[in-house]
């Protein structure tokens, strides 16, 4: 096993130790879900067939079994989504249960199995309520961490969601774990204390794992980035996602093409100039490609060279402001997705000139090009637009978290947050 893989495995183990502490009532959660599934089946059967003993209704047995399977699938999906940083439980529960029942409904329709729409509707509503109740009755205790002083742990002490106790001397009493700064912990000042704590069974956790858990970002200035690699990108998931994206886009063409035509006509009527705006961006592997968007600025917006958009940017047209807030200006990038230059989800492709500049200022910047850029992404939905080097550094930390943790669950979380972004206009300029 390579040093990078070993580091990644160690951080993942520590992250799970923080995420699933011993005091979490796992048995209580399982019991709550068992009771919830029984309530779902019993009440939905009573509403649909006016009896509680569903086993006496021949046409109910199959759909009841599948609804229980959907409940279990929703429990797994909700647990994975809520375990991600910056994830709201209610949205995860709603999406998890809805997606699970949609899968069941699609299977019933595909194989032409008999089912009751009323039962499925009742079961879905009851499953959502029971999942919310099961989440609500669980104890959500704030962990108490002792932190070894250092550059990274100083940043941790400002984060909500835990009680942080700075260690000015060797004292590990009444804490769940000791969080280490990877630089400070290696000093001789602390090594003796760390050895003693380890021998006494005190849990020692790398501060980078805790930082990632609480922020959804990978710190770029503390310790080596050996754990940010192509480990997840080499799995089957990127290929599967590519097939899913192509299938979804082809199926949505009857909606996307008319919508795009309406936007194009509106742009022509609103201001003079071309409908589309083409710009060179840095993509996968640091290679350039031409990205397409609907034009939202005047035709002379970059006569003096490329520059970041600002709040109330005078270059944005009247219609362009609406297109940016609704993200409709991003629709033509689906063409880049079809060509394979981009994915629907990934780090936002930066202008080539700016990307070169950031690579010189932030050595870790190139790691974000280990995956294809996307129309939406983890950094966009959590931070929004970045207009300077400092904001770009924070955005890079989000991008590195996405590269490192690429998975269907993280993509699902991005989709949830994208819906919020489109509805609220968050981060647009």
C-alpha positions as CSV (number, residue, x, y, z in Angstrom):
1,X,0.0,0.0,0.0
2,X,1.4,3.4,-1.0
3,X,2.0,6.2,1.6
4,X,-0.8,8.2,0.0
5,X,-3.3,5.3,0.3
6,X,-2.2,4.6,3.9
7,X,-2.7,8.3,4.9
8,X,-6.1,8.3,3.2
9,X,-7.1,5.2,5.0
10,X,-6.0,6.5,8.4
11,X,-7.9,9.8,7.9
12,X,-11.0,7.9,6.9
13,X,-10.8,5.7,10.0
14,X,-10.4,8.7,12.2
15,X,-13.2,10.6,10.4
16,X,-15.6,7.7,11.1
17,X,-14.5,7.6,14.7
18,X,-15.7,11.2,15.1
19,X,-18.8,10.7,13.0
20,X,-20.0,7.5,14.7
21,X,-19.0,7.9,18.4
22,X,-19.7,5.1,20.9
23,X,-22.4,7.1,22.6
24,X,-24.6,7.2,19.6
25,X,-27.6,4.9,20.2
26,X,-27.4,2.7,17.1
27,X,-29.7,0.1,18.6
28,X,-32.3,2.8,19.4
29,X,-32.2,4.0,15.8
30,X,-32.7,0.5,14.4
31,X,-35.7,0.0,16.8
32,X,-37.2,3.4,15.8
33,X,-37.0,2.3,12.1
34,X,-38.6,-1.1,12.8
35,X,-41.4,0.6,14.6
36,X,-41.7,3.2,11.8
37,X,-41.9,0.5,9.1
38,X,-44.6,-1.3,11.0
39,X,-46.6,1.9,11.4
40,X,-46.2,2.7,7.7
41,X,-47.5,-0.7,6.6
42,X,-50.3,-0.9,9.1
43,X,-51.7,2.6,8.7
44,X,-51.3,2.7,4.9
45,X,-53.1,-0.7,4.7
46,X,-55.9,0.6,6.9
47,X,-56.4,3.7,4.7
48,X,-56.2,1.7,1.4
49,X,-58.1,-1.5,2.2
50,X,-59.9,-0.5,5.4
51,X,-58.2,-3.3,7.4
52,X,-55.0,-3.7,9.4
53,X,-54.1,-7.3,8.5
54,X,-52.5,-6.7,5.1
55,X,-51.6,-10.3,4.8
56,X,-55.3,-11.2,4.3
57,X,-55.4,-9.0,1.2
58,X,-53.8,-10.9,-1.8
59,X,-53.2,-7.9,-3.9
60,X,-51.4,-6.1,-1.0
61,X,-48.7,-8.6,-0.2
62,X,-46.3,-7.7,-3.1
63,X,-46.6,-3.9,-2.8
64,X,-46.3,-4.0,1.0
65,X,-43.1,-6.0,0.8
66,X,-41.7,-3.5,-1.8
67,X,-42.7,-0.6,0.4
68,X,-40.8,-2.1,3.3
69,X,-37.8,-2.5,1.0
70,X,-38.2,1.2,0.0
71,X,-38.3,2.2,3.7
72,X,-35.0,0.3,4.4
73,X,-33.4,1.8,1.3
74,X,-34.5,5.3,2.4
75,X,-33.0,4.7,5.9
76,X,-29.6,3.8,4.3
77,X,-29.8,6.8,1.9
78,X,-30.8,9.2,4.7
79,X,-28.0,8.0,7.0
80,X,-25.4,8.5,4.2
81,X,-26.6,11.9,3.2
82,X,-26.9,13.2,6.8
83,X,-23.4,12.0,7.5
84,X,-21.9,14.4,5.0
85,X,-20.7,17.8,6.2
86,X,-23.1,20.8,5.9
87,X,-26.1,18.5,5.2
88,X,-29.6,19.3,6.4
89,X,-31.4,16.3,7.8
90,X,-34.9,17.2,6.6
91,X,-34.0,17.7,3.0
92,X,-32.0,14.4,3.1
93,X,-34.9,12.6,4.6
94,X,-37.4,14.0,2.0
95,X,-35.1,13.2,-1.0
96,X,-34.1,9.8,0.4
97,X,-37.6,8.5,0.9
98,X,-38.9,10.1,-2.3
99,X,-36.1,8.5,-4.4
100,X,-36.6,5.1,-2.8
101,X,-40.3,5.1,-3.5
102,X,-39.8,6.3,-7.1
103,X,-37.5,3.3,-7.6
104,X,-40.2,1.0,-6.3
105,X,-42.8,2.6,-8.5
106,X,-40.6,2.4,-11.6
107,X,-40.0,-1.3,-10.8
108,X,-43.7,-2.0,-10.5
109,X,-44.5,-0.2,-13.7
110,X,-41.6,-1.8,-15.6
111,X,-42.6,-5.4,-14.7
112,X,-46.4,-4.5,-14.8
113,X,-47.0,-5.7,-11.3
114,X,-50.3,-4.9,-9.6
115,X,-50.2,-2.1,-7.0
116,X,-52.3,0.6,-5.4
117,X,-51.4,4.2,-6.0
118,X,-53.3,5.2,-2.8
119,X,-51.2,2.7,-0.7
120,X,-47.9,3.9,-2.2
121,X,-48.8,7.6,-1.6
122,X,-49.8,6.9,2.0
123,X,-46.7,4.7,2.5
124,X,-44.4,7.5,1.2
125,X,-46.0,10.1,3.4
126,X,-45.8,7.9,6.5
127,X,-42.2,6.8,5.7
128,X,-41.1,10.4,5.5
129,X,-42.8,11.3,8.8
130,X,-41.4,8.2,10.5
131,X,-37.9,8.9,9.3
132,X,-38.1,12.4,10.6
133,X,-39.3,11.2,13.9
134,X,-36.6,8.5,14.1
135,X,-34.0,11.2,13.5
136,X,-35.5,13.6,16.0
137,X,-35.6,11.1,18.9
138,X,-31.9,10.3,18.6
139,X,-29.5,12.1,21.0
140,X,-27.4,14.7,19.1
141,X,-24.7,15.4,21.6
142,X,-21.9,17.9,20.9
143,X,-18.6,16.1,21.1
144,X,-16.0,17.6,23.5
145,X,-12.5,17.7,22.0
146,X,-9.2,18.7,23.6
147,X,-7.0,20.3,20.9
148,X,-3.2,20.5,20.7
149,X,-2.4,24.1,19.9
150,X,-1.4,24.7,16.3
151,X,-2.3,26.5,13.1
152,X,-5.1,24.1,12.1
153,X,-6.5,23.5,15.5
154,X,-6.7,27.3,16.1
155,X,-9.1,27.3,13.1
156,X,-11.0,24.4,14.5
157,X,-11.7,26.2,17.8
158,X,-13.8,28.8,15.9
159,X,-16.1,26.2,14.4
160,X,-19.6,25.4,15.7
161,X,-20.9,21.9,16.4
162,X,-18.4,20.8,19.1
163,X,-16.9,22.0,22.4
164,X,-13.2,22.8,21.9
165,X,-10.8,22.7,24.8
166,X,-7.4,24.1,24.0
167,X,-4.6,22.1,25.7
168,X,-2.1,24.3,27.3
169,X,-0.7,21.4,29.3
170,X,-1.0,17.6,29.3
171,X,-4.6,17.2,30.5
172,X,-6.9,14.9,28.6
173,X,-9.6,14.6,31.3
174,X,-13.3,14.8,30.4
175,X,-13.0,14.9,26.6
176,X,-14.1,12.5,23.9
177,X,-10.8,12.7,22.0
178,X,-7.6,14.7,21.6
179,X,-7.4,16.5,18.2
180,X,-3.8,16.9,16.9
181,X,-2.4,19.6,14.7
182,X,-0.2,17.5,12.3
183,X,2.7,20.0,12.5
184,X,2.6,20.8,16.2
185,X,2.1,17.2,17.3
186,X,5.4,16.2,15.8
187,X,7.3,18.5,18.1
188,X,9.3,17.2,21.0
189,X,7.2,19.4,23.3
190,X,4.1,17.3,22.8
191,X,5.5,13.9,21.8
192,X,5.8,12.6,25.3
193,X,2.3,13.6,26.2
194,X,0.9,12.0,23.0
195,X,2.7,8.8,23.8
196,X,1.3,8.7,27.3
197,X,-2.3,9.4,26.1
198,X,-2.0,6.7,23.5
199,X,-0.8,4.2,26.1
200,X,-3.7,5.2,28.3
201,X,-6.3,4.5,25.6
202,X,-7.1,8.1,24.8
203,X,-8.4,8.6,21.3
204,X,-6.1,10.7,19.1
205,X,-7.5,12.2,15.9
206,X,-5.8,14.0,13.1
207,X,-7.0,17.6,13.0
208,X,-7.4,17.4,9.2
209,X,-10.0,14.6,9.5
210,X,-12.0,16.8,12.0
211,X,-11.6,19.9,9.8
212,X,-13.0,18.0,6.8
213,X,-15.9,16.6,8.9
214,X,-17.0,20.0,10.2
215,X,-16.4,22.2,7.2
216,X,-16.6,19.9,4.1
217,X,-13.2,21.3,3.1
218,X,-9.6,19.9,2.8
219,X,-7.1,22.3,4.4
220,X,-4.5,23.3,1.8
221,X,-2.0,25.0,4.1
222,X,-1.5,22.4,6.9
223,X,0.3,19.1,6.2
224,X,0.9,17.4,2.9
225,X,-2.0,16.6,0.5
226,X,-1.0,13.0,0.0
227,X,-4.6,11.9,0.8
228,X,-6.0,13.8,-2.1
229,X,-5.5,11.5,-5.1
230,X,-7.4,9.7,-7.8
231,X,-8.4,6.8,-5.5
232,X,-12.1,7.3,-6.0
233,X,-11.8,8.6,-9.5
234,X,-10.3,5.2,-10.6
235,X,-13.4,3.3,-9.5
236,X,-16.4,2.4,-11.6
237,X,-18.5,5.4,-10.4
238,X,-17.2,8.1,-12.8
239,X,-17.9,5.8,-15.8
240,X,-21.4,4.9,-14.4
241,X,-22.1,8.6,-13.8
242,X,-21.1,9.4,-17.4
243,X,-23.6,6.9,-18.7
244,X,-26.3,8.2,-16.3
245,X,-25.6,11.8,-17.4
246,X,-25.9,11.0,-21.1
247,X,-29.1,9.0,-20.6
248,X,-30.7,11.8,-18.5
249,X,-29.7,14.5,-21.0
250,X,-31.1,12.6,-24.0
251,X,-34.3,11.9,-22.1
252,X,-34.7,15.6,-21.2
253,X,-34.0,17.0,-24.6
254,X,-37.7,17.6,-25.4
255,X,-37.8,20.0,-22.4
256,X,-34.3,21.5,-22.6
257,X,-34.3,22.3,-26.3
258,X,-37.5,24.4,-26.3
259,X,-36.4,26.1,-23.1
260,X,-33.1,27.0,-24.6
261,X,-34.8,28.4,-27.7
262,X,-37.0,30.6,-25.5
263,X,-33.9,31.9,-23.7
264,X,-32.1,32.5,-27.0
265,X,-35.0,34.6,-28.4
266,X,-35.2,36.6,-25.2
267,X,-31.5,37.4,-25.3
268,X,-31.8,38.6,-28.9
269,X,-34.7,40.9,-28.0
270,X,-33.0,42.2,-24.9
271,X,-29.7,43.4,-26.2
272,X,-27.5,43.4,-29.3
273,X,-24.8,40.8,-29.8
274,X,-24.5,37.0,-30.1
275,X,-26.7,34.6,-28.1
276,X,-23.8,32.5,-26.9
277,X,-20.7,33.4,-25.0
278,X,-17.6,31.2,-25.6
279,X,-14.6,31.3,-23.3
280,X,-11.5,29.2,-22.8
281,X,-11.5,27.4,-19.5
282,X,-9.1,25.0,-17.8
283,X,-10.6,21.5,-17.6
284,X,-9.7,17.9,-16.7
285,X,-6.0,17.3,-16.4
286,X,-5.3,21.1,-16.8
287,X,-6.2,21.0,-20.4
288,X,-8.0,23.9,-22.0
289,X,-11.5,23.7,-23.6
290,X,-14.1,26.2,-24.9
291,X,-17.0,26.5,-22.5
292,X,-20.4,27.8,-23.8
293,X,-22.9,29.9,-21.9
294,X,-25.8,32.1,-22.8
295,X,-24.5,35.7,-23.0
296,X,-25.5,37.7,-19.9
297,X,-23.2,40.8,-20.4
298,X,-22.7,43.4,-23.1
299,X,-20.6,42.6,-26.1
300,X,-17.8,44.9,-24.9
301,X,-17.6,43.4,-21.4
302,X,-14.0,42.1,-21.8
303,X,-12.4,44.7,-24.1
304,X,-9.9,45.4,-21.3
305,X,-9.3,41.7,-20.6
306,X,-10.9,39.1,-18.4
307,X,-12.0,40.0,-14.9
308,X,-14.2,38.7,-12.2
309,X,-17.8,39.5,-12.0
310,X,-18.8,41.8,-9.1
311,X,-22.0,42.4,-7.1
312,X,-24.2,44.7,-9.2
313,X,-21.8,44.4,-12.1
314,X,-22.6,47.1,-14.7
315,X,-21.6,44.8,-17.5
316,X,-24.6,42.5,-16.9
317,X,-27.6,43.1,-19.0
318,X,-31.2,43.4,-17.7
319,X,-32.1,39.8,-18.8
320,X,-28.6,38.6,-17.8
321,X,-29.3,39.3,-14.1
322,X,-32.3,37.0,-14.2
323,X,-30.4,34.4,-16.2
324,X,-27.6,34.4,-13.7
325,X,-29.8,34.2,-10.6
326,X,-31.9,31.3,-12.1
327,X,-28.8,29.7,-13.5
328,X,-30.4,29.4,-16.9
329,X,-27.3,30.9,-18.4
330,X,-25.6,27.6,-17.7
331,X,-27.9,25.6,-20.0
332,X,-25.5,25.6,-23.0
333,X,-22.9,23.9,-20.9
334,X,-24.9,20.7,-21.3
335,X,-23.3,20.7,-24.8
336,X,-19.9,20.6,-23.1
337,X,-21.2,17.7,-21.0
338,X,-22.3,15.8,-24.1
339,X,-18.8,16.4,-25.6
340,X,-17.2,15.0,-22.5
341,X,-15.3,18.2,-21.6
342,X,-17.5,18.6,-18.4
343,X,-19.7,16.7,-16.0
344,X,-22.9,17.9,-14.5
345,X,-21.2,18.0,-11.1
346,X,-17.6,18.9,-10.4
347,X,-15.3,21.8,-9.7
348,X,-16.2,24.9,-11.6
349,X,-13.9,25.4,-14.6
350,X,-11.9,28.6,-14.2
351,X,-10.8,31.0,-16.9
352,X,-7.5,29.8,-18.2
353,X,-5.7,33.0,-17.4
354,X,-7.0,33.0,-13.9
355,X,-6.2,29.3,-13.4
356,X,-2.6,29.8,-14.4
357,X,-2.4,32.7,-11.9
358,X,-3.9,30.6,-9.1
359,X,-1.6,27.7,-9.8
360,X,1.4,30.0,-9.1
361,X,-0.2,31.5,-6.0
362,X,-1.6,28.2,-4.5
363,X,0.5,25.2,-5.2
364,X,-2.3,22.8,-4.4
365,X,-4.6,24.4,-7.0
366,X,-3.8,21.7,-9.7
367,X,-5.4,18.9,-7.6
368,X,-8.9,20.2,-8.5
369,X,-8.2,19.1,-12.1
370,X,-8.1,15.4,-11.1
371,X,-11.8,15.2,-12.0
372,X,-13.8,16.8,-14.8
373,X,-15.2,20.2,-14.1
374,X,-18.9,20.6,-13.6
375,X,-21.9,22.9,-14.1
376,X,-22.6,22.7,-10.4
377,X,-20.4,21.4,-7.6
378,X,-19.6,21.1,-3.9
379,X,-17.8,24.5,-3.8
380,X,-20.5,26.4,-5.8
381,X,-23.4,25.3,-3.6
382,X,-21.5,25.9,-0.3
383,X,-19.6,29.0,-1.0
384,X,-20.9,30.6,-4.2
385,X,-18.9,32.9,-6.5
386,X,-15.2,33.5,-5.8
387,X,-13.8,36.8,-6.9
388,X,-10.3,37.0,-5.4
389,X,-7.4,34.9,-4.3
390,X,-8.6,34.4,-0.7
391,X,-12.1,33.3,-1.8
392,X,-10.5,31.1,-4.4
393,X,-8.4,29.5,-1.6
394,X,-11.5,28.6,0.3
395,X,-13.3,27.4,-2.8
396,X,-10.3,25.2,-3.5
397,X,-10.6,23.5,-0.1
398,X,-14.2,22.6,-1.0
399,X,-13.1,21.4,-4.5
400,X,-10.4,19.2,-2.9
401,X,-13.0,17.7,-0.5
402,X,-15.1,16.8,-3.6
403,X,-12.1,15.3,-5.4
404,X,-11.2,13.2,-2.4
405,X,-14.7,12.0,-1.5
406,X,-16.3,11.6,-5.0
407,X,-19.3,9.3,-4.5
408,X,-23.0,9.0,-5.4
409,X,-23.9,10.3,-1.9
410,X,-21.8,13.4,-2.3
411,X,-23.3,14.1,-5.7
412,X,-26.8,13.6,-4.3
413,X,-26.0,16.2,-1.6
414,X,-24.8,18.6,-4.3
415,X,-28.1,18.1,-6.2
416,X,-30.1,18.9,-3.1
417,X,-28.1,22.1,-2.5
418,X,-28.3,23.0,-6.2
419,X,-32.1,23.0,-5.9
420,X,-31.8,25.5,-3.0
421,X,-29.3,27.6,-5.0
422,X,-31.6,27.8,-8.0
423,X,-34.6,28.7,-5.8
424,X,-32.7,31.4,-3.8
425,X,-30.2,32.7,-6.3
426,X,-27.4,32.0,-3.7
427,X,-23.9,32.9,-4.8
428,X,-24.9,34.5,-8.2
429,X,-23.3,37.7,-9.5
